[in-house]
Amino acid sequence: MVDWEWVDRKRHDGWSWEEIAADGRASFVPDGSGVAPGRQLRNLSRERFRDGGSLPTAPAPTGRFPHWSLARVGWVLFPLFAPWALLAYLLPSPVGVYVGAIPVLGFLAAASGVILAWGTLRQAKRWTPVFKQTATFASVAGLVLAGALGTTAILNHCPVLSPFLTSEPGGWQRVPQASWSSQGAPVLFFYGSVACPYCSASSWAVLAALQRLGNVSGVTYDHSSSSDVYPNTPSVVLPELALASRFVTLDAKEARNDQQVESPSLAGCPEEAYVNAYDPFGSVPFIVLGGTFVHSGGLVDPGALTGLNATQVAGQLSGHEGSAYTAISSSEDYLLAYLVWLNNQEPASVATDPGVASILDQIH
């Protein structure tokens, strides 16, 4: 016998006739006539009404949507974000260039998973045709969004990047099957902020390496924030450098406020691709060499430059002595080794330098 009290309650909760008929708690057994069970149950309900019973109906409009339970909201959000986040993680470029898997899509997928789990636990019927339809639509929508953004990134010349990096000497990591060149030379991309003492200290290693690989002009100096750790660390303003070299092209993006660490603006792909893929939280400095080698964090200990101004640091570099020179020259050798590797062991005069050659032998 049909449990009409339970049927009435579920109709007022927004359940469809098919959902109620399929649930064993309705105690409804279809007659085998071939008519859909939900329609049979609805017809029985109407006969019951004609016989003097009450007709169970959905609640009158009140500004709410009774079908949209918390569980159904979860079935919209989780299938929408989870496949998209997975694709953006596996292909941080092109899929994750504009909306990254880390942290944005990953957070949205996790939050929607919590909503889905909580809503499902509160739901008497945890899997219904409505939930199935909702999840299917949301999954398709997520894949369409991921595909659309990925296609847009490809049209904007974003590279194909992998999240699976391998370790290299000196804290560097290698990006599989990726490259980035400009004007026929590998790009040295520097992403930093003048106010950051680690960026300021690292800028000297970049300058020293560039001077070994070409002609550098337009050298100007600044210093890190006076209120941060290692205050007033002297720095080279990398975006103002003019470089003439057939071995490297400089692409420096650096926030110029020397009192507040900020993320610099990017000029489209591939800058956005590498930052979103391998520096998703925007930490500085972040360095890319030829699209193949990446490094997050400082290259040079700013403590080695404490008490020195820019002129004194430059003097130590030219004189090849002093605490600043010792700290900077090691990172300079790593930069040179990776750039020489990208240039097929050129220039030979740099490749045969003992410090550079020893690192070259360790690069995989």
Phi, psi and omega in degrees: 000137183293135176275087186293330178298317179292320179299315180300317182295319180289327176296321178287340174278355177098009180287148176279164178298322180295319179296318182292317182297328182280347182269128184299336182289347176283344181058035181255132179241115179300153185272001177078013181284348183097347177286140181307136182305321180297321179290322177299315181295321178296318180296320177298322180296321179293320177297321178299320180293319180294333179275006176108000178277184178261141180272116178288127180228162173292151182297150178296151181304131179230013184092352177255166177243100188298332179290339185269075174285170178299324179296319181292324174301318177298323179288345171276310189286315185295311177293339177287313187270325187297310178296323179297315179296320180296315179296320180292332176286316181289330178230071181305335166220127015268342190295319186263017183293314186268328174227104188282149176297323178241123002262349195295298185293324178298318178294316181296320179295317180295316180296318180292328176296321177295317178298315180298314181297315181295316179295322181293320179296331180273355186262129178294318179253110192270348177214116183230165175304324178296316178298319180298314180296318181296314181296320179297313179298316181295320179298315178298318180298318178297318179293323178295316179297315179299316180295321181294316180291322177296318178296318177299319179296318179297319178296336178265019173065033174283141180284164173268118185239152180247149177278353187264093182265156175244149184281143176231168182300151174075020179081010178274160176229150182255134177268123183292133172051048179223149177209162181207113181227161177211135181056034176079008182229150177298144182271133168260107181259122179243123181242110186203190181217130182302324183292340182282121182296330179287326174293315181300313180295320182293332182299333180289323177293322178296314179300313182298320179293318180297322180294336177279343186248001181179193179259125182245134176221173180074029182286122175230159187238157174210198178207161180285178182301143179279352182247004179263178173297154185046060186299146176058036174296123182296147183218161172260133178278093188297321181298341181270356180289143171250124186237130173243108183202145174262005182251345182200146174240130182269130173232094184252124174242116187218126175292131190269351178292112185272010177241353182219121179292125182224160175271130181286160176285149180250156183250055176076194179283150003273001180304310181299322182298312183290320179294313182293327182282317191240358176217054190296338179265004174070030178289149180231149358279158175227130188230138177235134177244113177059020182071358186255326182239135181231152179216127176252130180104172185293146174270331186233138177288115180296341178297334179288347181255003182300134178083358180253148171261177185299320181296321180291321178295314179300322179295319178295322179294317180290331180270354178057043177202159178108166183296321180294315180299316181300316181290321185282321187297327179297313179291327175301317180297321178295315177303314181295318182298315180292323179290323175296318178302317180293336179262022178056051176069023176245150355286146185299326181297330178275320183299330182269358175299131186307315181295321180287316183299323181293327178284320179305322182293342183263348181288131184283000000 
